[in-house]
């Protein structure tokens, strides 16, 4: 009976195992790690130190990752920006697999059949250990698992299990090689202990250049500003910039939509009053996806947590009575109080959202369809003007967007627009882009490459930077004067008062838990612990200011307490050090790799072929 149950569940067990390492299987079957892959050079999506990742392998990995995401409940709701980030993450997984295989080969790391058999017998994957079928009294029973392996198991499960071990065992061996020499000396442990337990209290004097000197005290000519830009050209370099035009159609609701929602709410209330169960109507109609599955039940909520209009309606109703539609910013609610106490509310509701409806919905959809039909994804730039005339709207100039940034219109983000702009060809028109408030259609007018813009374009920014530079010069001069007085024996507080400068007392604080006002100024924190009590520092330039530090009290760590905690501390530090070694190793592998990524190049070529053939293109590539 038990074995029949296991065989019946083998499919889901296999799926759990396979999804955890599907990237390895894609890599193994789709790519030749010798660099002599089966596909032609034209199909190479990338090369990693000469090893080819062909397009089919990349696409297989994407499909597998999407399936894994779907299985885990992630769905497919991508914007173009989210899709690109997802594709890049999958690509990086493939690159890492190639780099690991190359490293295994370089180090002579292999996996024998005996190692795989032993792992299968004695080291089942976590998904198996947690499976109810392999537990006895709530504890994993390895004998059940071994009997399962000895039975007539689905071959695809065994293949998936073998593939997993062929991925994990070499990685385990590599980890062992990397961490064998990780060691922490007693001196290092003592320093780390002191970092957590030594404390200091300081006086802090801060010079903020921006606040020390007013703009009115500085005179700069246009020639001065131009000279500053010539001397600091790299400060004003910009990423590539895209200039676009667009048309838009609003998706905002109007009074007719509000009336439609109210009428629907009233209709549902009447249905409930005529005898239909409130919970059944909520499950069928409510726009509140969370409470809907519970028949509209909102649970017990403390008084004051609901939005005011909703709470006032609940408190005004007798228990069990169904309210008239109550409007809030979320829409119309039909409310039924279940129980109200002095400090809590238990109620159910049905939410009817105010959405585009009726003739207004048809009108908006028609305009969006017109945008899509007559201009979207076309290469003739005049198509945007033509459809604007057709819709009786105006072509507007979009804000300049920089590569790597996002498009914002009226302070609202427009997904995908920026990403599309840097993949399109000037003159091309985007797909229709939908946001909660509008439909947009963009035309790429031009792209300015990365570099330093003309002076006229950044003049105000250069002027501000030049003013800031003068303020820093004056702040440094004041800091030098203060340092001279401190070296002559004056106390920090005395010098601060002499120059009418504010100073503050911070602490006690430790190195790893400094006062929030200096938490992001490690130079200040380090200096605070490096000085003796009563010893003033030299000027410290950090962040947006210049600082002077004077410790006024210190508390040092207890060495006997440290001795009693050394072993626990050593274990924790070694664990962290080993993880850090592995992380740094993987980062160094990636940063030192010669990666040629041709994915976007191939997709762009595909779009150009489509555009030449049809006048339209698919912005998602494949």
C-alpha positions as CSV (number, residue, x, y, z in Angstrom):
1,X,0.0,0.0,0.0
2,X,2.8,2.4,0.9
3,X,4.7,1.7,-2.2
4,X,1.6,2.2,-4.4
5,X,1.1,5.6,-2.7
6,X,4.7,6.5,-3.4
7,X,4.5,5.5,-7.0
8,X,1.3,7.6,-7.3
9,X,3.1,10.6,-6.0
10,X,6.3,10.1,-7.9
11,X,5.3,12.6,-10.5
12,X,5.0,15.5,-8.1
13,X,8.2,14.4,-6.3
14,X,10.0,14.3,-9.7
15,X,8.6,17.8,-10.5
16,X,9.9,19.2,-7.2
17,X,13.3,17.8,-7.8
18,X,13.5,18.8,-11.5
19,X,12.3,22.3,-11.0
20,X,15.1,23.0,-8.4
21,X,17.8,22.5,-11.0
22,X,16.2,22.7,-14.4
23,X,18.9,25.2,-15.4
24,X,21.6,22.5,-15.1
25,X,19.6,20.1,-17.4
26,X,19.2,22.8,-20.0
27,X,22.9,23.6,-19.8
28,X,23.8,19.9,-20.0
29,X,21.7,19.0,-23.0
30,X,21.9,22.3,-24.9
31,X,25.5,23.4,-24.7
32,X,28.9,22.0,-25.6
33,X,31.2,23.2,-22.9
34,X,34.2,22.5,-25.1
35,X,33.2,25.5,-27.1
36,X,32.3,23.5,-30.1
37,X,28.5,23.6,-29.8
38,X,26.3,22.1,-32.4
39,X,24.6,25.2,-33.6
40,X,26.2,27.5,-36.1
41,X,28.1,30.7,-35.1
42,X,25.1,32.8,-36.3
43,X,23.0,31.2,-33.6
44,X,25.4,32.0,-30.7
45,X,23.6,34.1,-28.1
46,X,26.8,34.5,-26.2
47,X,30.3,33.3,-25.6
48,X,31.9,32.8,-22.2
49,X,35.7,32.5,-22.4
50,X,35.2,31.1,-25.8
51,X,32.4,28.6,-24.9
52,X,29.3,29.2,-26.9
53,X,25.8,29.5,-25.5
54,X,23.6,29.0,-28.5
55,X,20.2,30.7,-28.9
56,X,18.2,27.5,-28.5
57,X,19.9,26.8,-25.2
58,X,19.1,30.3,-24.0
59,X,15.5,30.1,-25.2
60,X,15.1,26.6,-23.5
61,X,16.5,28.1,-20.3
62,X,14.0,31.0,-20.5
63,X,11.0,28.6,-21.0
64,X,12.2,26.4,-18.2
65,X,12.6,29.3,-15.8
66,X,9.2,30.7,-16.8
67,X,7.7,27.2,-16.1
68,X,9.4,27.1,-12.7
69,X,8.1,30.6,-12.0
70,X,4.6,29.5,-12.9
71,X,4.9,26.4,-10.8
72,X,5.9,28.6,-7.8
73,X,2.9,30.9,-8.3
74,X,4.7,33.7,-10.0
75,X,2.6,33.8,-13.1
76,X,3.5,35.6,-16.4
77,X,2.5,39.2,-15.6
78,X,5.6,40.9,-17.0
79,X,6.1,44.4,-18.3
80,X,8.8,44.7,-20.9
81,X,11.2,46.0,-18.2
82,X,10.4,43.1,-15.9
83,X,10.8,40.6,-18.8
84,X,14.2,42.0,-19.6
85,X,15.3,41.8,-16.0
86,X,14.1,38.2,-15.9
87,X,15.9,37.3,-19.1
88,X,19.1,38.8,-17.8
89,X,18.8,36.8,-14.6
90,X,18.4,33.6,-16.6
91,X,21.3,34.5,-18.8
92,X,23.5,35.1,-15.8
93,X,22.6,31.7,-14.5
94,X,23.8,30.2,-17.7
95,X,27.0,32.2,-17.6
96,X,27.7,30.9,-14.1
97,X,27.1,27.3,-15.2
98,X,29.6,27.7,-18.0
99,X,32.2,29.3,-15.6
100,X,31.7,26.6,-13.1
101,X,32.1,23.8,-15.7
102,X,35.3,25.5,-16.9
103,X,36.6,25.7,-13.3
104,X,35.8,22.1,-12.6
105,X,37.8,21.1,-15.7
106,X,40.7,23.3,-14.7
107,X,40.8,21.8,-11.3
108,X,40.2,18.2,-12.4
109,X,36.9,17.9,-10.5
110,X,34.9,14.9,-11.6
111,X,31.9,13.0,-10.5
112,X,31.9,9.2,-10.5
113,X,28.9,6.9,-10.7
114,X,29.7,5.5,-7.3
115,X,29.5,9.0,-5.8
116,X,26.1,9.5,-7.4
117,X,24.8,6.2,-6.1
118,X,26.1,6.9,-2.6
119,X,24.5,10.4,-2.6
120,X,21.2,8.9,-3.7
121,X,21.3,6.3,-1.0
122,X,22.5,8.5,1.9
123,X,21.9,12.2,1.0
124,X,18.4,12.7,-0.5
125,X,17.4,16.2,-1.6
126,X,15.5,18.4,0.9
127,X,12.3,18.1,-1.1
128,X,12.4,14.3,-0.5
129,X,13.2,14.7,3.2
130,X,10.2,16.9,3.6
131,X,7.8,14.8,1.5
132,X,5.1,13.2,3.8
133,X,5.4,9.9,1.9
134,X,8.9,9.4,3.3
135,X,8.2,10.2,6.9
136,X,7.3,8.1,9.9
137,X,5.7,9.8,12.8
138,X,6.7,13.1,11.3
139,X,10.4,12.2,10.9
140,X,12.2,11.3,7.6
141,X,12.4,7.6,7.2
142,X,15.4,6.7,5.0
143,X,14.3,3.1,4.7
144,X,11.1,4.1,3.1
145,X,13.0,6.3,0.7
146,X,15.4,3.4,-0.2
147,X,12.6,1.0,-0.8
148,X,11.1,3.6,-3.1
149,X,14.4,3.9,-5.1
150,X,14.5,0.1,-5.4
151,X,10.9,-0.1,-6.7
152,X,9.9,0.5,-10.3
153,X,10.5,4.3,-10.2
154,X,9.7,6.6,-13.2
155,X,12.9,6.8,-15.2
156,X,12.5,10.6,-15.6
157,X,12.6,10.9,-11.8
158,X,15.9,8.9,-11.7
159,X,17.3,11.0,-14.5
160,X,16.4,14.2,-12.6
161,X,17.9,12.9,-9.4
162,X,21.2,12.0,-11.2
163,X,21.3,15.4,-12.9
164,X,20.9,17.1,-9.6
165,X,23.8,15.2,-8.1
166,X,26.0,15.8,-11.1
167,X,25.4,19.5,-10.5
168,X,25.7,19.5,-6.7
169,X,28.6,17.1,-6.1
170,X,31.2,19.1,-8.2
171,X,30.1,22.3,-6.5
172,X,30.5,20.7,-3.1
173,X,34.0,19.6,-4.0
174,X,34.9,23.0,-5.3
175,X,33.6,24.6,-2.1
176,X,35.8,22.3,0.0
177,X,38.8,23.2,-2.0
178,X,38.1,26.9,-1.6
179,X,37.5,26.9,2.2
180,X,40.1,24.5,3.5
181,X,42.6,27.2,4.3
182,X,40.1,29.6,5.8
183,X,41.3,30.4,9.3
184,X,40.8,33.1,11.9
185,X,43.5,34.0,14.3
186,X,42.9,34.8,18.0
187,X,44.2,38.3,17.3
188,X,41.6,38.7,14.5
189,X,38.8,37.4,16.8
190,X,39.9,39.7,19.6
191,X,39.7,42.7,17.2
192,X,36.2,41.7,16.0
193,X,35.1,41.3,19.6
194,X,36.5,44.7,20.5
195,X,34.7,46.2,17.4
196,X,31.4,45.0,19.0
197,X,32.2,45.9,22.7
198,X,34.6,48.8,22.8
199,X,32.7,52.1,23.1
200,X,33.5,55.7,22.8
201,X,31.8,59.1,23.5
202,X,32.9,62.0,21.3
203,X,32.6,65.7,20.7
204,X,31.9,66.3,17.0
205,X,32.4,69.5,15.1
206,X,31.0,69.6,11.5
207,X,31.7,72.1,8.8
208,X,29.1,71.9,6.0
209,X,30.4,73.9,3.0
210,X,26.9,74.3,1.6
211,X,25.7,76.0,4.8
212,X,28.9,77.9,5.7
213,X,28.9,80.2,2.6
214,X,25.8,81.8,1.0
215,X,25.6,82.1,-2.8
216,X,25.4,85.8,-2.5
217,X,28.9,85.9,-1.1
218,X,30.4,84.3,-4.3
219,X,30.9,86.0,-7.6
220,X,31.5,83.9,-10.7
221,X,31.6,85.1,-14.3
222,X,30.4,83.1,-17.2
223,X,34.0,82.5,-18.1
224,X,34.7,81.1,-14.7
225,X,31.8,78.6,-15.1
226,X,33.0,77.6,-18.6
227,X,36.5,77.1,-17.2
228,X,35.2,74.9,-14.4
229,X,33.4,72.7,-17.0
230,X,36.6,72.4,-19.1
231,X,38.6,71.4,-16.0
232,X,35.9,68.9,-14.8
233,X,34.5,67.5,-18.0
234,X,34.1,64.0,-16.7
235,X,31.8,65.2,-13.9
236,X,29.2,66.1,-16.5
237,X,29.2,63.0,-18.6
238,X,25.8,61.6,-19.3
239,X,24.5,58.2,-20.3
240,X,22.8,58.0,-23.7
241,X,19.6,60.0,-23.9
242,X,16.5,59.3,-25.9
243,X,14.2,62.0,-27.2
244,X,10.6,60.8,-27.9
245,X,7.2,62.1,-28.8
246,X,3.9,60.5,-27.8
247,X,0.2,60.5,-27.9
248,X,-2.1,59.3,-25.1
249,X,-5.6,58.3,-24.4
250,X,-6.9,58.6,-20.8
251,X,-8.3,55.6,-19.0
252,X,-9.6,57.6,-16.1
253,X,-13.2,56.9,-15.1
254,X,-16.0,59.5,-15.4
255,X,-19.4,60.1,-13.9
256,X,-21.0,57.6,-16.1
257,X,-18.7,54.9,-14.9
258,X,-19.5,55.9,-11.3
259,X,-23.2,55.7,-12.0
260,X,-22.8,52.2,-13.6
261,X,-20.9,50.9,-10.5
262,X,-23.5,52.4,-8.2
263,X,-26.3,50.8,-10.2
264,X,-24.5,47.4,-10.1
265,X,-24.1,47.7,-6.3
266,X,-27.8,48.5,-5.9
267,X,-28.7,45.5,-8.0
268,X,-26.6,43.1,-6.0
269,X,-28.0,44.5,-2.7
270,X,-31.5,43.8,-4.0
271,X,-30.5,40.3,-5.0
272,X,-29.3,39.7,-1.4
273,X,-32.5,41.2,0.1
274,X,-34.5,38.8,-2.2
275,X,-32.8,35.9,-0.5
276,X,-29.5,35.2,-2.2
277,X,-26.7,34.4,0.3
278,X,-24.4,37.4,0.9
279,X,-21.3,35.1,0.9
280,X,-22.3,33.6,-2.5
281,X,-22.7,37.1,-4.1
282,X,-19.3,38.2,-2.6
283,X,-17.5,35.2,-4.0
284,X,-19.0,35.8,-7.4
285,X,-18.9,39.6,-7.6
286,X,-16.5,41.3,-5.1
287,X,-13.5,43.1,-6.5
288,X,-11.7,42.5,-3.2
289,X,-9.8,39.4,-4.1
290,X,-8.6,38.7,-0.5
291,X,-12.0,38.8,1.3
292,X,-13.9,37.4,-1.7
293,X,-12.6,33.9,-1.1
294,X,-14.0,34.0,2.4
295,X,-17.4,35.2,1.2
296,X,-16.6,38.8,1.8
297,X,-15.6,38.2,5.5
298,X,-13.0,40.8,6.6
299,X,-12.3,39.2,9.9
300,X,-12.0,41.0,13.3
301,X,-10.3,44.3,12.8
302,X,-9.4,46.9,15.6
303,X,-11.5,50.0,15.6
304,X,-9.9,52.8,13.6
305,X,-8.2,50.6,11.0
306,X,-10.9,50.9,8.3
307,X,-11.1,53.9,6.1
308,X,-13.4,56.5,7.7
309,X,-16.4,56.2,5.3
310,X,-16.4,52.5,5.6
311,X,-16.1,52.4,9.4
312,X,-18.8,55.1,9.9
313,X,-21.2,53.0,7.8
314,X,-20.5,49.9,9.8
315,X,-21.1,51.6,13.2
316,X,-24.4,53.1,12.0
317,X,-25.8,49.7,11.0
318,X,-27.5,47.1,13.2
319,X,-25.7,43.7,13.2
320,X,-26.6,41.5,10.2
321,X,-28.3,44.4,8.2
322,X,-27.2,44.9,4.6
323,X,-26.2,48.5,3.9
324,X,-27.0,50.7,1.0
325,X,-23.9,51.1,-1.3
326,X,-21.2,53.1,0.5
327,X,-18.7,55.0,-1.6
328,X,-15.0,55.1,-0.7
329,X,-11.9,55.7,-2.8
330,X,-11.9,52.0,-3.6
331,X,-15.4,52.0,-5.1
332,X,-18.9,51.1,-3.7
333,X,-19.2,48.7,-0.8
334,X,-22.2,46.6,0.3
335,X,-21.6,46.1,4.0
336,X,-22.9,43.6,6.5
337,X,-21.8,44.1,10.2
338,X,-21.2,40.7,11.8
339,X,-20.2,41.9,15.3
340,X,-19.2,45.3,16.7
341,X,-17.5,45.8,20.1
342,X,-16.1,48.8,21.9
343,X,-12.7,48.2,20.3
344,X,-13.2,46.0,17.2
345,X,-15.3,45.5,14.1
346,X,-16.2,42.2,12.4
347,X,-17.8,42.8,9.0
348,X,-18.3,41.4,5.6
349,X,-18.5,43.4,2.4
350,X,-18.8,43.2,-1.4
351,X,-16.7,45.7,-3.3
352,X,-17.8,47.0,-6.7
353,X,-14.9,48.9,-8.2
354,X,-15.5,52.0,-10.3
355,X,-14.2,51.0,-13.7
356,X,-14.5,51.9,-17.3
357,X,-17.9,50.7,-18.4
358,X,-20.5,50.9,-21.1
359,X,-20.1,53.5,-23.9
360,X,-17.1,55.1,-22.1
361,X,-15.3,51.7,-22.1
362,X,-16.1,51.2,-25.8
363,X,-14.8,54.7,-26.6
364,X,-11.5,54.2,-24.8
365,X,-11.0,50.7,-26.2
366,X,-11.8,52.1,-29.7
367,X,-9.2,54.8,-29.4
368,X,-6.6,52.3,-28.1
369,X,-7.4,50.0,-31.0
370,X,-7.0,52.8,-33.4
371,X,-3.6,53.6,-32.0
372,X,-2.6,50.0,-32.3
373,X,-4.0,49.5,-35.8
374,X,-2.7,52.6,-37.5
375,X,0.6,53.4,-35.8
376,X,1.8,50.9,-33.3
377,X,5.1,49.2,-34.1
378,X,5.5,50.9,-37.5
379,X,8.7,52.3,-38.9
380,X,7.1,55.3,-40.7
381,X,7.4,58.2,-38.1
382,X,4.6,60.1,-39.8
383,X,2.1,57.4,-38.7
384,X,2.1,58.9,-35.2
385,X,1.0,62.3,-36.6
386,X,-1.6,60.6,-38.8
387,X,-3.2,58.7,-35.9
388,X,-3.1,61.8,-33.7
389,X,-5.1,63.7,-36.4
390,X,-7.5,60.7,-36.7
391,X,-8.1,60.8,-32.9
392,X,-8.2,64.6,-32.7
393,X,-5.4,64.7,-30.2
394,X,-1.9,66.3,-30.1
395,X,1.5,64.8,-30.4
396,X,3.4,65.8,-27.3
397,X,7.1,65.9,-26.4
398,X,8.0,63.3,-23.8
399,X,10.6,64.1,-21.1
400,X,14.2,63.2,-22.0
401,X,15.0,59.7,-20.7
402,X,18.5,58.4,-20.0
403,X,19.7,54.9,-20.6
404,X,19.1,52.7,-17.5
405,X,16.4,55.1,-16.3
406,X,12.6,55.1,-16.5
407,X,10.1,57.3,-18.3
408,X,7.9,59.5,-16.1
409,X,4.9,61.5,-17.5
410,X,3.1,63.8,-15.1
411,X,5.1,62.2,-12.3
412,X,3.7,58.7,-13.1
413,X,6.0,55.9,-14.3
414,X,5.3,54.6,-17.8
415,X,6.7,51.0,-17.9
416,X,8.7,49.8,-20.9
417,X,8.9,53.1,-22.6
418,X,12.6,53.8,-21.7
419,X,13.7,50.3,-22.4
420,X,12.0,50.3,-25.8
421,X,13.5,53.7,-26.7
422,X,17.1,52.4,-26.4
423,X,16.3,49.3,-28.4
424,X,14.4,51.0,-31.2
425,X,15.7,52.8,-34.3
426,X,14.9,56.5,-34.7
427,X,11.6,56.9,-36.4
428,X,10.1,53.7,-35.0
429,X,6.9,53.7,-33.1
430,X,6.3,51.7,-29.9
431,X,3.7,49.2,-29.1
432,X,0.7,50.6,-27.2
433,X,1.8,50.9,-23.6
434,X,-0.8,50.6,-20.9
435,X,-0.8,52.2,-17.4
436,X,-3.6,52.3,-14.9
437,X,-4.5,55.8,-16.0
438,X,-3.7,56.0,-19.8
439,X,-2.7,54.3,-23.0
440,X,0.5,55.7,-24.6
441,X,2.1,55.4,-28.0
442,X,5.7,56.7,-28.4
443,X,7.9,57.6,-31.4
444,X,11.7,57.6,-31.1
445,X,12.8,60.9,-32.6
446,X,16.6,60.7,-31.8
447,X,19.2,59.3,-29.5
448,X,22.1,61.2,-28.1
449,X,25.1,58.9,-27.4
450,X,26.8,58.8,-24.0
451,X,29.2,61.7,-23.4
452,X,29.4,65.2,-22.2
453,X,26.5,67.5,-23.4
454,X,27.1,71.0,-24.8
455,X,27.7,73.7,-22.1
456,X,24.4,75.4,-22.9
457,X,22.5,72.2,-22.0
458,X,24.1,71.8,-18.6
459,X,25.0,75.4,-17.8
460,X,22.9,75.6,-14.6
461,X,24.3,72.4,-13.3
462,X,27.9,73.4,-14.0
463,X,27.2,76.8,-12.3
464,X,25.9,75.0,-9.2
465,X,29.0,72.7,-9.2
466,X,31.3,75.7,-9.5
467,X,29.6,77.5,-6.6
468,X,29.9,74.3,-4.5
469,X,33.7,74.1,-5.4
470,X,34.2,77.6,-4.1
471,X,32.3,76.8,-0.9
472,X,34.5,73.7,-0.3
473,X,37.7,75.8,-0.8
474,X,36.5,78.2,1.9
475,X,35.5,75.4,4.2
476,X,38.9,73.8,3.8
477,X,40.6,77.2,4.6
478,X,38.5,77.4,7.8
479,X,39.3,73.8,8.7
480,X,43.0,74.6,8.4
481,X,42.7,77.6,10.7
482,X,40.8,75.4,13.2
483,X,43.4,72.7,13.0
484,X,46.2,75.3,13.7
485,X,44.4,76.4,16.9
486,X,43.9,72.9,18.1
487,X,47.5,72.1,17.6
488,X,48.4,75.2,19.6
489,X,46.5,73.7,22.6
490,X,43.0,75.1,22.3
491,X,40.1,72.8,23.1
492,X,37.7,71.8,20.4
493,X,34.7,73.3,22.3
494,X,36.6,76.6,22.7
495,X,37.5,76.8,19.0
496,X,33.9,76.0,18.0
497,X,32.5,78.9,20.2
498,X,35.2,81.3,18.9
499,X,34.0,80.7,15.3
500,X,30.3,80.5,16.3
501,X,30.1,76.9,15.2
502,X,27.8,74.2,16.6
503,X,29.3,71.0,18.0
504,X,27.6,68.0,19.5
505,X,28.3,65.1,21.8
506,X,27.7,61.5,20.4
507,X,27.8,58.2,22.2
508,X,28.6,56.0,23.8
509,X,28.8,54.0,20.5
510,X,30.7,51.0,19.2
511,X,32.5,50.5,15.9
512,X,29.8,48.2,14.6
513,X,26.9,50.2,16.0
514,X,27.8,53.9,15.7
515,X,25.6,56.8,16.3
516,X,23.2,57.2,13.3
517,X,24.6,60.7,12.6
518,X,28.0,59.2,11.7
519,X,26.9,55.7,10.7
520,X,27.7,56.4,7.0
521,X,30.9,58.2,7.8
522,X,33.4,55.3,8.5
523,X,36.3,57.8,8.5
524,X,34.8,59.6,11.4
525,X,34.0,56.4,13.3
526,X,37.5,55.0,12.8
527,X,39.2,58.2,13.9
528,X,37.0,58.3,17.0
529,X,38.4,55.0,18.2
530,X,42.0,55.7,17.1
531,X,42.4,58.8,19.3
532,X,43.1,59.1,23.0
533,X,40.6,60.7,25.3
534,X,40.9,64.5,25.0
535,X,42.9,64.3,21.7
536,X,41.4,66.3,18.8
537,X,41.7,65.0,15.3
538,X,42.9,66.6,12.1
539,X,40.2,67.7,9.7
540,X,38.3,64.7,8.2
541,X,36.7,65.1,4.8
542,X,33.8,62.7,4.6
543,X,30.4,62.8,2.9
544,X,29.1,66.3,2.6
545,X,31.3,67.9,5.2
546,X,34.6,68.3,7.1
547,X,34.7,66.9,10.6
548,X,36.8,67.3,13.8
549,X,36.5,64.6,16.5
550,X,37.6,64.6,20.1
551,X,36.9,61.5,22.3
552,X,35.8,62.4,25.8
553,X,35.3,58.9,27.2
554,X,36.1,55.3,26.3
555,X,35.1,51.9,27.7
556,X,37.3,48.9,26.6
557,X,36.3,45.3,26.2
558,X,36.8,42.7,29.0
559,X,39.4,40.1,27.8
560,X,38.2,37.5,30.3
561,X,34.7,37.6,28.9
562,X,36.2,37.3,25.5
563,X,38.1,34.2,26.4
564,X,35.0,32.4,27.6
565,X,33.2,33.2,24.3
566,X,36.1,32.5,21.9
567,X,35.0,29.2,20.5
568,X,31.4,30.3,19.8
569,X,32.7,33.4,18.1
570,X,35.3,31.4,16.1
571,X,32.5,29.1,14.8
572,X,30.3,32.1,13.7
573,X,33.2,33.9,12.1
574,X,34.5,30.9,10.2
575,X,31.0,30.3,8.8
576,X,30.7,33.8,7.6
577,X,34.3,33.8,6.3
578,X,33.7,30.7,4.3
579,X,30.5,32.1,2.8
580,X,32.4,35.3,2.0
581,X,35.2,33.3,0.3
582,X,32.7,31.5,-1.9
583,X,30.9,34.7,-2.8
584,X,34.1,36.5,-3.6
585,X,35.3,33.6,-5.7
586,X,32.1,33.6,-7.8
587,X,32.3,37.3,-8.2
588,X,35.9,37.1,-9.4
589,X,35.0,34.3,-11.8
590,X,32.3,36.5,-13.4
591,X,34.3,39.8,-13.4
592,X,37.3,38.1,-14.9
593,X,35.3,36.3,-17.6
594,X,35.3,37.3,-21.3
595,X,31.6,37.4,-21.9
596,X,30.3,38.4,-25.3
597,X,26.6,38.9,-25.1
598,X,24.9,39.0,-28.5
599,X,21.3,38.5,-27.4
600,X,20.1,42.1,-28.0
601,X,22.1,42.3,-31.2
602,X,20.3,39.2,-32.6
603,X,16.9,40.4,-31.4
604,X,17.5,43.8,-33.0
605,X,18.5,42.2,-36.3
606,X,15.3,40.1,-36.1
607,X,13.2,43.3,-35.6
608,X,14.9,45.0,-38.5
609,X,14.1,42.0,-40.7
610,X,10.4,42.1,-39.5
611,X,10.2,45.8,-40.0
612,X,11.6,45.6,-43.6
613,X,9.2,42.9,-44.4
614,X,6.0,44.2,-42.8
615,X,6.6,47.7,-41.5
616,X,5.9,46.4,-38.0
617,X,8.1,44.8,-35.4
618,X,7.8,42.6,-32.3
619,X,9.5,44.5,-29.4
620,X,9.8,41.3,-27.4
621,X,12.0,39.6,-30.0
622,X,11.3,35.9,-30.1
